[in-house]
Amino acid sequence: QVHLEESGGGSVQAGGSLKLSCVTSESIYNTYCVAWFRQAPGKPREGVARIYTETGRTWFADYDASAKGRFTIFRDNAKKTVYLQMTKLKPEDSAMYYCAADRARDRSTCARLSGEGDFSAWGQGTQVTVSS
């Protein structure tokens, strides 16, 4: 089971930026679909973005509607790290952010993994607070 560890959360003002990191214990190349979820108090956990690394330079990224145009998911295979760059942050982005992973043989499989129950490995979370 892959181990995940998030970092990079903090407190920022609306309009600011943060970059979250998710370090994985093993390579995700051609093996794991990795996603970022978030959960605000009293609300269900929701998917934000996911990524699958394939052979060569081809990779797949998907974004929740709330994240499109503001958040970017990308990876550094050498560092075994998946990042979530967040810009133009809003108070409603405040939440605990989690990194999640599950085995996927290709990006089509990753594309079918969308809900919390589809991912078997989770990090401990990193808190993001955006003030108005």
C-alpha positions as CSV (number, residue, x, y, z in Angstrom):
1,Q,0.0,0.0,0.0
2,V,1.4,3.4,-1.0
3,H,2.0,5.9,1.8
4,L,1.1,9.5,1.2
5,E,2.2,12.6,3.1
6,E,0.8,16.1,2.4
7,S,2.3,19.5,3.3
8,G,2.0,23.1,2.2
9,G,-1.3,24.1,3.8
10,G,-1.6,27.4,5.7
11,S,-3.5,30.6,6.1
12,V,-3.8,33.2,3.3
13,Q,-6.0,36.1,2.3
14,A,-8.5,35.8,-0.5
15,G,-6.8,36.1,-3.8
16,G,-3.6,34.5,-2.6
17,S,-1.9,31.3,-3.6
18,L,-0.7,28.1,-2.0
19,K,1.1,25.0,-3.3
20,L,0.3,21.7,-1.7
21,S,2.7,18.8,-1.9
22,C,1.9,15.1,-1.7
23,V,5.0,12.9,-1.3
24,T,4.4,9.2,-2.2
25,S,6.3,6.3,-0.9
26,E,6.7,4.8,-4.3
27,S,6.6,5.8,-7.9
28,I,3.2,6.6,-9.3
29,Y,4.4,6.2,-12.9
30,N,2.0,3.9,-14.9
31,T,0.7,2.6,-11.5
32,Y,-1.4,5.0,-9.4
33,C,-4.1,7.4,-10.0
34,V,-3.5,10.3,-7.5
35,A,-6.1,12.8,-6.5
36,W,-6.6,15.8,-4.2
37,F,-9.8,15.9,-2.1
38,R,-11.0,18.5,0.3
39,Q,-13.4,18.5,3.2
40,A,-14.8,21.6,5.0
41,P,-16.5,21.3,8.4
42,G,-19.9,19.8,8.1
43,K,-19.6,19.0,4.5
44,P,-18.8,15.8,2.6
45,R,-15.4,15.2,1.1
46,E,-15.2,16.3,-2.5
47,G,-12.7,15.6,-5.3
48,V,-10.7,18.6,-6.6
49,A,-8.3,17.2,-9.1
50,R,-6.6,13.9,-10.2
51,I,-3.7,12.9,-12.3
52,Y,-2.3,9.7,-13.9
53,T,1.3,9.5,-15.2
54,E,1.7,7.4,-18.4
55,T,4.7,6.4,-20.5
56,G,6.6,9.3,-22.0
57,R,5.2,12.8,-21.6
58,T,1.6,11.9,-21.8
59,W,-0.3,12.4,-18.6
60,F,-3.9,13.0,-17.6
61,A,-5.3,15.7,-15.3
62,D,-8.9,16.4,-14.4
63,Y,-10.4,19.2,-12.4
64,D,-13.6,19.7,-10.4
65,A,-15.6,22.7,-11.7
66,S,-14.7,24.7,-8.7
67,A,-11.0,24.3,-9.4
68,K,-10.9,24.9,-13.2
69,G,-8.9,27.9,-14.1
70,R,-7.5,28.4,-10.6
71,F,-5.9,25.1,-9.5
72,T,-3.2,23.1,-11.3
73,I,-2.2,19.5,-10.5
74,F,1.2,18.3,-11.6
75,R,3.8,15.8,-10.6
76,D,7.5,15.4,-10.3
77,N,8.3,11.8,-10.9
78,A,11.9,12.0,-9.7
79,K,10.7,13.4,-6.3
80,K,7.7,11.1,-6.2
81,T,5.6,14.1,-5.5
82,V,2.2,15.4,-6.7
83,Y,1.5,19.1,-6.3
84,L,-1.7,21.1,-6.2
85,Q,-1.0,24.8,-7.1
86,M,-3.9,26.9,-6.0
87,T,-4.3,30.5,-7.1
88,K,-7.0,33.1,-6.7
89,L,-8.1,31.5,-3.5
90,K,-11.5,32.2,-2.1
91,P,-12.9,31.8,1.5
92,E,-15.0,28.8,0.3
93,D,-11.7,27.0,-0.6
94,S,-11.0,26.7,3.1
95,A,-10.9,23.0,4.0
96,M,-8.7,20.1,5.0
97,Y,-7.0,19.0,1.8
98,Y,-6.2,15.3,1.4
99,C,-4.1,13.4,-1.1
100,A,-5.5,10.0,-2.2
101,A,-4.3,7.2,-4.4
102,D,-5.4,4.0,-6.0
103,R,-3.9,1.6,-8.4
104,A,-4.8,2.2,-12.1
105,R,-3.4,0.5,-15.2
106,D,-4.2,3.4,-17.5
107,R,-5.7,6.8,-17.6
108,S,-9.1,5.4,-18.6
109,T,-9.1,3.6,-15.3
110,C,-8.1,6.7,-13.4
111,A,-10.9,8.6,-15.2
112,R,-13.4,6.2,-13.6
113,L,-12.1,6.9,-10.1
114,S,-13.9,9.9,-8.9
115,G,-15.4,9.4,-5.4
116,E,-14.0,9.1,-2.0
117,G,-14.7,5.4,-1.9
118,D,-12.7,4.8,-5.1
119,F,-9.4,5.5,-3.4
120,S,-7.8,3.1,-0.9
121,A,-4.8,5.1,0.2
122,W,-5.0,8.5,2.0
123,G,-2.7,11.0,3.6
124,Q,-3.3,12.7,6.9
125,G,-4.4,16.0,5.4
126,T,-3.2,19.6,5.4
127,Q,-5.3,22.5,6.4
128,V,-6.0,25.5,4.1
129,T,-7.7,28.6,5.5
130,V,-8.6,31.5,3.3
131,S,-9.7,34.8,5.0
132,S,-11.8,37.4,3.3
